[in-house]
């Protein structure tokens, strides 16, 4: 693996970035790790959590520490595709009037699409097209999105009235699905002390630059993986198509995501090779949104994560 920077130096920078994020975000280590893995693997994430668990603060902090431009889209039923991608406007110039493309909030490195299931299918499709193609087309012109480019879309699992569930073909485009749970007692006490003491938000230092992140993404792509580990990842995904408790299994896109994120996790942990632990740690985030639990298993109170744990055994 070739690199302008020393690989150990880049791995140390990633470790410093995690440390900086941890000064502002209390707990949620696993979610933060998976968030960073997704960025290093050049993917996008779907995040499910109840309101008020610090999703916006978490993503904004990741953007600050990694020197990435951040933007937030609050999805509502009246949001139009052009509100996200941008629109052509008439501008007065010395030579007269001319059409100018006004870029929308999707033109950032890190885009938080809050409550994506509140947007209409038309608007969801525009956002997911930008996510997949990493470009926007308007009035016959194609505009490249900035790199690195990362979308974190959130869903609220409680209030489903007036929402538009993402179709399976669209959720499949998210590399990982992350679940944020409530903090424990000690963590919640620390959060209350930290954010009610009257001080400004805890400052964080920039630990990574955009070119360094792109360099790491390239190193992650080039990282070798042993044939038996690659085969284990592929077999795990294939078993989701044969399991009795799973109505629909995962596509080959899941196999690619599992291998790619396992490489990113290895890099994040300071290694230059993938282990079985990397694949096992990422099986649930990669697969939970790509499988449909059979109604009998669902009736028995079993979740996608339970079935994935069975397949790993």
ChimeraX attribute file (.defattr): number of C-alpha atoms within 10 A of each C-alpha:
attribute: neighborCount
match mode: 1-to-1
recipient: residues
	/A:1	11
	/A:2	10
	/A:3	12
	/A:4	7
	/A:5	11
	/A:6	10
	/A:7	19
	/A:8	13
	/A:9	10
	/A:10	20
	/A:11	17
	/A:12	16
	/A:13	19
	/A:14	25
	/A:15	15
	/A:16	17
	/A:17	22
	/A:18	20
	/A:19	16
	/A:20	20
	/A:21	27
	/A:22	18
	/A:23	13
	/A:24	18
	/A:25	21
	/A:26	18
	/A:27	18
	/A:28	18
	/A:29	13
	/A:30	12
	/A:31	18
	/A:32	20
	/A:33	14
	/A:34	21
	/A:35	24
	/A:36	19
	/A:37	24
	/A:38	25
	/A:39	25
	/A:40	28
	/A:41	25
	/A:42	23
	/A:43	23
	/A:44	24
	/A:45	24
	/A:46	22
	/A:47	22
	/A:48	19
	/A:49	18
	/A:50	17
	/A:51	11
	/A:52	8
	/A:53	14
	/A:54	15
	/A:55	20
	/A:56	16
	/A:57	13
	/A:58	19
	/A:59	20
	/A:60	21
	/A:61	25
	/A:62	26
	/A:63	20
	/A:64	20
	/A:65	22
	/A:66	22
	/A:67	18
	/A:68	24
	/A:69	17
	/A:70	20
	/A:71	19
	/A:72	20
	/A:73	18
	/A:74	14
	/A:75	21
	/A:76	17
	/A:77	15
	/A:78	11
	/A:79	17
	/A:80	17
	/A:81	19
	/A:82	17
	/A:83	15
	/A:84	23
	/A:85	23
	/A:86	19
	/A:87	16
	/A:88	14
	/A:89	12
	/A:90	11
	/A:91	11
	/A:92	11
	/A:93	8
	/A:94	5
	/A:95	6
	/A:96	7
	/A:97	11
	/A:98	11
	/A:99	11
	/A:100	12
	/A:101	15
	/A:102	13
	/A:103	18
	/A:104	17
	/A:105	18
	/A:106	29
	/A:107	24
	/A:108	21
	/A:109	19
	/A:110	25
	/A:111	24
	/A:112	24
	/A:113	26
	/A:114	21
	/A:115	19
	/A:116	27
	/A:117	23
	/A:118	24
	/A:119	26
	/A:120	21
	/A:121	18
	/A:122	11
	/A:123	23
	/A:124	23
	/A:125	15
	/A:126	18
	/A:127	22
	/A:128	18
	/A:129	16
	/A:130	20
	/A:131	21
	/A:132	14
	/A:133	10
	/A:134	18
	/A:135	16
	/A:136	22
	/A:137	14
	/A:138	13
	/A:139	8
	/A:140	7
	/A:141	8
	/A:142	10
	/A:143	15
	/A:144	12
	/A:145	19
	/A:146	16
	/A:147	17
	/A:148	20
	/A:149	22
	/A:150	24
	/A:151	25
	/A:152	26
	/A:153	24
	/A:154	25
	/A:155	23
	/A:156	17
	/A:157	12
	/A:158	10
	/A:159	9
	/A:160	12
	/A:161	7
	/A:162	12
	/A:163	18
	/A:164	15
	/A:165	17
	/A:166	18
	/A:167	9
	/A:168	12
	/A:169	10
	/A:170	15
	/A:171	17
	/A:172	20
	/A:173	21
	/A:174	26
	/A:175	27
	/A:176	31
	/A:177	26
	/A:178	23
	/A:179	16
	/A:180	16
	/A:181	12
	/A:182	13
	/A:183	14
	/A:184	9
	/A:185	9
	/A:186	10
	/A:187	15
	/A:188	14
	/A:189	12
	/A:190	12
	/A:191	16
	/A:192	10
	/A:193	11
	/A:194	17
	/A:195	13
	/A:196	9
	/A:197	8
	/A:198	8
	/A:199	8
	/A:200	9
	/A:201	10
	/A:202	11
	/A:203	12
	/A:204	17
	/A:205	15
	/A:206	18
	/A:207	20
	/A:208	19
	/A:209	14
	/A:210	15
	/A:211	12
	/A:212	18
	/A:213	21
	/A:214	18
	/A:215	18
	/A:216	25
	/A:217	19
	/A:218	17
	/A:219	21
	/A:220	25
	/A:221	17
	/A:222	13
	/A:223	17
	/A:224	14
	/A:225	17
	/A:226	11
	/A:227	9
	/A:228	10
	/A:229	17
	/A:230	19
	/A:231	14
	/A:232	18
	/A:233	22
	/A:234	17
	/A:235	13
	/A:236	21
	/A:237	27
	/A:238	17
	/A:239	16
	/A:240	23
	/A:241	16
	/A:242	12
	/A:243	16
	/A:244	14
	/A:245	18
	/A:246	22
	/A:247	16
	/A:248	16
	/A:249	19
	/A:250	22
	/A:251	17
	/A:252	12
	/A:253	15
	/A:254	25
	/A:255	22
	/A:256	17
	/A:257	24
	/A:258	29
	/A:259	26
	/A:260	25
	/A:261	32
	/A:262	30
	/A:263	29
	/A:264	31
	/A:265	28
	/A:266	20
	/A:267	25
	/A:268	23
	/A:269	15
	/A:270	16
	/A:271	16
	/A:272	19
	/A:273	17
	/A:274	23
	/A:275	16
	/A:276	13
	/A:277	12
	/A:278	20
	/A:279	25
	/A:280	17
	/A:281	16
	/A:282	19
	/A:283	27
	/A:284	22
	/A:285	23
	/A:286	28
	/A:287	27
	/A:288	20
	/A:289	21
	/A:290	28
	/A:291	23
	/A:292	19
	/A:293	22
	/A:294	17
	/A:295	13
	/A:296	13
	/A:297	17
	/A:298	14
	/A:299	10
	/A:300	8
	/A:301	9
	/A:302	15
	/A:303	16
	/A:304	21
	/A:305	17
	/A:306	13
	/A:307	20
	/A:308	22
	/A:309	13
	/A:310	10
	/A:311	15
	/A:312	13
	/A:313	5
